Amino acid sequence: MSEIKDSDIKSRVSETIRSLPDDASWEEVMYRIYVRQKIENGLKDVAEGDTVSIAEVRERFGLCR
């Protein structure tokens, strides 16, 4: 997956802002943009195959099955 163009980012931010309630706070605006950025980064990682298996996560953190 390629990098997101600036114009795409602007339209996605606009879409996110339009979806907020009229009485949204600055904190809510910033949080929604932050969460969307993190989700899009995660989807990009998945598309590029930059993931870790559940078994590896369990091993790294010493978790049982």
C-alpha positions as CSV (number, residue, x, y, z in Angstrom):
1,M,0.0,0.0,0.0
2,S,1.4,3.4,-0.9
3,E,1.7,6.5,1.3
4,I,-1.5,8.5,1.7
5,K,-1.4,11.7,-0.3
6,D,-1.8,15.1,1.5
7,S,-5.1,15.7,-0.3
8,D,-6.4,12.3,0.8
9,I,-5.4,13.1,4.4
10,K,-7.2,16.5,4.3
11,S,-10.4,14.8,3.0
12,R,-10.2,12.1,5.7
13,V,-9.8,14.7,8.4
14,S,-12.7,16.7,7.0
15,E,-14.8,13.5,7.0
16,T,-13.8,12.7,10.6
17,I,-14.7,16.3,11.7
18,R,-18.1,16.2,10.0
19,S,-18.9,13.0,11.8
20,L,-18.4,14.6,15.2
21,P,-21.3,16.0,17.2
22,D,-21.8,19.8,17.1
23,D,-20.7,20.1,20.7
24,A,-17.4,18.2,20.3
25,S,-14.5,19.4,22.3
26,W,-10.9,20.0,20.9
27,E,-9.9,17.0,22.9
28,E,-12.4,14.8,21.1
29,V,-11.4,16.2,17.7
30,M,-7.7,15.4,18.4
31,Y,-8.5,12.0,19.8
32,R,-10.6,11.0,16.8
33,I,-7.8,12.1,14.4
34,Y,-5.2,10.3,16.5
35,V,-7.2,7.0,16.5
36,R,-7.9,7.2,12.8
37,Q,-4.2,7.7,12.1
38,K,-3.3,4.7,14.2
39,I,-5.9,2.5,12.5
40,E,-4.7,3.5,9.1
41,N,-1.1,2.9,10.1
42,G,-2.1,-0.6,11.3
43,L,-4.0,-1.4,8.1
44,K,-0.9,-0.3,6.1
45,D,1.3,-2.6,8.2
46,V,-1.1,-5.5,7.5
47,A,-1.1,-4.8,3.8
48,E,2.7,-4.8,3.8
49,G,2.9,-8.0,5.8
50,D,4.5,-6.3,8.7
51,T,2.7,-8.3,11.4
52,V,3.5,-10.7,14.3
53,S,1.8,-14.0,14.8
54,I,-0.3,-14.6,18.0
55,A,2.2,-17.4,18.9
56,E,5.1,-15.0,18.7
57,V,3.2,-12.4,20.8
58,R,2.5,-15.0,23.4
59,E,6.1,-16.1,23.5
60,R,7.4,-12.6,23.8
61,F,5.1,-11.8,26.7
62,G,5.3,-15.2,28.4
63,L,1.6,-15.9,27.9
64,C,0.2,-19.4,28.1
65,R,-2.3,-20.8,25.5
